[in-house]
């Protein structure tokens, strides 16, 4: 039975030639860390599989990137639909801030539901 492994002899011992599949350092932001906590607490089998395969960091980076892109898109679209413009910002800054905070929180709820806490 051939498993496809090669070995290197060092002294009297044979060591398998095993290298980690991915040694890239990924930046994992807020949403990636939230997803990691979710996987550990609610999906331990998936967390274990990703950890053992070496794909966990890449997966968390992809989730974080997707969340940030989706947040940016949703905030722009919701603000445009609801008429929260630069003219409002110039006329009434505090009203604009209130609207934008509300929009940000709604967009984040969508992102958390669709990307961070779903697998």
C-alpha positions in Angstrom: 0.0 0.0 0.0 1.6 3.2 -1.2 0.6 6.4 0.7 2.5 8.7 -1.5 5.0 9.7 1.2 8.7 10.1 0.7 11.3 9.7 3.5 14.7 11.1 4.3 17.2 9.0 6.1 19.0 10.9 8.9 21.4 8.6 10.8 19.6 5.3 11.4 16.1 6.8 11.2 13.7 7.6 8.3 11.7 10.8 8.6 8.7 11.6 6.4 9.1 14.6 4.2 6.1 16.6 5.5 5.7 20.3 5.0 2.9 22.5 6.2 0.5 23.2 3.3 0.4 27.0 3.8 2.8 29.1 5.8 1.4 32.5 4.7 0.8 34.9 7.6 -2.8 36.2 7.3 -4.1 39.3 9.0 -7.3 38.4 10.9 -9.4 41.3 12.0 -12.5 41.7 14.1 -14.9 39.6 12.1 -12.4 36.8 11.6 -11.8 36.6 15.4 -15.6 36.6 16.0 -15.9 33.7 13.5 -13.1 31.8 15.2 -14.9 32.1 18.5 -18.1 31.0 16.9 -16.4 27.9 15.3 -14.7 26.9 18.6 -17.9 27.2 20.7 -20.6 26.0 18.2 -18.9 24.1 15.4 -15.9 22.3 17.1 -15.7 19.6 14.4 -15.3 22.2 11.6 -12.8 24.2 13.7 -10.8 21.0 14.2 -10.8 20.1 10.5 -9.7 23.5 9.5 -7.0 23.6 12.2 -5.6 20.2 11.3 -5.7 20.9 7.5 -3.8 24.2 8.0 -6.6 26.1 6.4 -8.0 27.9 9.5 -6.0 31.2 9.1 -6.8 31.4 5.4 -10.5 30.8 6.1 -10.7 33.4 8.9 -8.9 35.9 6.6 -11.4 35.2 3.8 -14.3 35.7 6.2 -12.9 38.9 7.6 -12.3 40.3 4.1 -15.7 39.4 2.9 -17.3 41.0 6.0 -15.5 44.2 5.5 -16.3 44.4 1.8 -20.0 43.6 2.5 -20.1 46.2 5.3 -18.8 48.9 3.0 -21.2 48.0 0.3 -24.3 47.8 2.5 -23.5 51.1 4.3 -23.2 52.9 0.9 -26.4 51.3 -0.5 -28.6 51.9 2.6 -27.4 55.5 2.9 -28.1 56.1 -0.7 -31.6 54.6 -0.5 -32.5 56.5 2.6 -31.2 59.8 1.4 -28.4 60.2 3.9 -26.1 62.5 1.8 -23.2 64.9 2.1 -25.8 67.7 1.9 -27.4 66.4 5.1 -24.0 66.1 6.7 -23.3 69.8 5.9 -26.7 71.0 7.0 -27.1 68.9 10.2 -24.0 67.0 11.2 -25.5 65.4 14.3 -28.5 64.1 12.5 -26.2 62.7 9.8 -24.1 61.0 12.5 -27.3 59.5 14.0 -28.4 58.1 10.7 -25.0 56.7 9.8 -24.6 55.0 13.2 -28.1 53.4 12.7 -27.1 52.3 9.2 -23.8 50.9 10.4 -25.5 48.8 13.1 -28.1 47.5 10.7 -25.5 46.6 8.1 -23.4 44.8 10.8 -26.4 42.7 11.9 -26.8 41.5 8.3 -23.1 40.7 8.0 -23.0 38.9 11.3 -26.0 36.8 10.5 -25.0 36.0 6.9 -21.2 35.5 7.2 -19.8 35.4 10.7 -22.4 33.1 12.4 -23.3 30.9 9.5 -21.3 28.0 8.2 
